[in-house]
Amino acid sequence: MGLDYLEGLALLGVGGAHPGGLYLTKTLLTKENMDEQTSVLDIGCGTGQTAAYIADTYRCRVTAVDYNPVMLEKAKKRFLSRDLPITVLTADVECLSVDKQYDMVLSESVLSFTDLNQSLPRVSHAVKQGGKLLAIEMVVEQELTKEEVEMVTAFYRFSELISESEWEIRLKQAGFENIHMQQPILSANELDIEDANDFDLSQEVNDETFDLLAFHQELTETLKDKLGFRVFTCSK
């Protein structure tokens, strides 16, 4: 089996690989009350761009989690170079085992890549009473053809594609309340992974890796009216 999309991102060391990138994350976090007493869990932290920003800007107690060893090594390198006291854990969000420890759990285009029946209860269990989940995730805007569903799920290895209303149902089933959904309007360059302006290339990067990125861009453009994203803010 060839390289998959997430493995490609890991080799490229892309930071901000979600709609809006770090720009959107910064904007969302300005609305949160965060300080050195706030505990934050960044699931699927990737190369640690967001975790580093939060720790550096808000002085929060940050834990960064990912299952990909290439991503985690790049995250550790980033944290070390900036002397940031961030805890790093190797874990799959579907098997996450933390008990009501965090004021905020952050998911930037991570849950969409998981089995929500497994991951959402785990994430919910990680949030303290009175805490929240902040998630930026893909949603279905318009009905996809069978061929489009097959193409998207095969390329990204999604288990399912769901709408905004279906996300709301699943979040409630996992124990979240006061679910607020918003659809920020972003310019094209803010939506572009290539404009994330944060890469840490591995030696193993080759033509196949860049082909994956190119196909992702093509797919995003082709289905731009059918697939979008939402920001979900949910409390416990």
Secondary structure, 3 states (H helix, E strand, C coil): CCCCHHHHHHHHCCCCCCCCHHHHHHHHHCCCCCCCCCEEEEECCCCCHHHHHHHHHHCCEEEEEECCHHHHHHHHHHHHHCCCCCEEEECCHHHCCCCCCEEEEEEECCHHHCCHHHHHHHHHHHEEEEEEEEEEEEEECCCCCHHHHHHHHHHHCCCCCCEHHHHHHHHHHCCCEEEEEECCCCCHHHHCHHHHCCCCCCCCCCHHHHHHHHHHHHHHHHCCCCEEEEEEEEEC
